[in-house]
Amino acid sequence: MAKKLISDQLREAIARSGKTRYRISLETGITQSQLSRFVNDPGVSLSLANINKLCECIGAELVLRAEHAKPKRSTKKPKGK
């Protein structure tokens, strides 16, 4: 099964929220036009700030699964070298 893009999952969450784009616009400050373009055109994206506002408004949460996270690389040089 193919994994869904975050943007597609967010579009689905908007639809399931039960809130109109007008209500979301009022609560987030994102214009109705911008929301409409995002929902209807898979090529349109939102800024991270607007994604945060949108998630808060519709009760969505973005979760990074640990199996996909890359471990941090150490920038420290080994001692004695």
Backbone torsions as a table, in degrees:
resi	resn	phi	psi	omega
1	MET	NA	131.2	-179.3
2	ALA	-74.0	142.7	178.6
3	LYS	-81.5	143.4	179.8
4	LYS	-84.2	145.1	174.3
5	LEU	-67.5	153.2	177.7
6	ILE	-57.4	-41.4	-178.7
7	SER	-62.6	-38.9	177.8
8	ASP	-66.9	-40.1	177.9
9	GLN	-64.2	-38.0	179.1
10	LEU	-67.5	-40.1	176.5
11	ARG	-60.0	-42.8	178.8
12	GLU	-65.3	-39.3	179.2
13	ALA	-64.5	-36.8	176.4
14	ILE	-61.3	-46.7	-179.2
15	ALA	-63.0	-40.0	-178.8
16	ARG	-76.7	-15.5	-174.5
17	SER	-66.1	-25.5	-177.4
18	GLY	80.7	1.4	178.6
19	LYS	-96.9	142.5	175.9
20	THR	-75.8	160.3	176.4
21	ARG	-63.2	-31.7	177.0
22	TYR	-62.1	-47.5	-179.8
23	ARG	-63.6	-43.7	178.9
24	ILE	-61.5	-41.2	178.8
25	SER	-60.7	-45.4	179.1
26	LEU	-62.0	-41.8	-175.3
27	GLU	-77.6	-25.3	-175.0
28	THR	-108.7	-23.5	-174.1
29	GLY	84.9	1.0	175.2
30	ILE	-80.3	131.1	-176.9
31	THR	-64.7	150.9	176.3
32	GLN	-58.9	-37.9	179.3
33	SER	-61.8	-45.3	180.0
34	GLN	-64.7	-42.1	177.3
35	LEU	-62.7	-43.8	-179.8
36	SER	-61.4	-44.6	178.3
37	ARG	-62.4	-42.5	-180.0
38	PHE	-62.7	-46.7	-176.9
39	VAL	-67.5	-38.3	-172.9
40	ASN	-93.3	-14.3	-176.4
41	ASP	-127.6	107.7	-178.9
42	PRO	-59.0	-17.4	179.7
43	GLY	-83.7	-7.2	-177.7
44	VAL	-96.5	135.0	179.2
45	SER	-119.5	170.5	176.7
46	LEU	-116.6	156.8	175.2
47	SER	-69.9	158.8	178.2
48	LEU	-60.0	-37.9	178.0
49	ALA	-60.8	-43.0	179.7
50	ASN	-71.3	-33.1	175.7
51	ILE	-63.2	-42.7	178.0
52	ASN	-60.8	-45.7	179.0
53	LYS	-61.4	-44.4	-177.8
54	LEU	-63.8	-45.9	178.8
55	CYS	-60.2	-43.2	179.1
56	GLU	-62.7	-41.7	-177.3
57	CYS	-65.8	-41.8	-174.8
58	ILE	-98.2	1.6	178.0
59	GLY	75.1	28.9	178.9
60	ALA	-98.0	156.4	179.4
61	GLU	-137.1	132.1	175.1
62	LEU	-89.8	130.7	-177.6
63	VAL	-126.0	129.8	175.2
64	LEU	-96.3	120.3	179.9
65	ARG	-77.7	138.1	-175.0
66	ALA	-59.3	-33.5	-177.4
67	GLU	-67.3	-15.7	179.0
68	HIS	-99.8	-12.3	-177.8
69	ALA	-77.8	136.9	177.3
70	LYS	-88.4	138.8	177.5
71	PRO	-67.4	148.7	179.1
72	LYS	-70.7	139.4	176.2
73	ARG	-89.9	138.5	178.7
74	SER	-76.8	136.9	177.1
75	THR	-100.1	0.0	180.0
76	LYS	-80.2	141.3	176.9
77	LYS	-83.8	143.8	177.6
78	PRO	-60.9	145.7	179.0
79	LYS	-68.9	145.3	175.1
80	GLY	84.1	10.4	179.5
81	LYS	-122.5	NA	NA
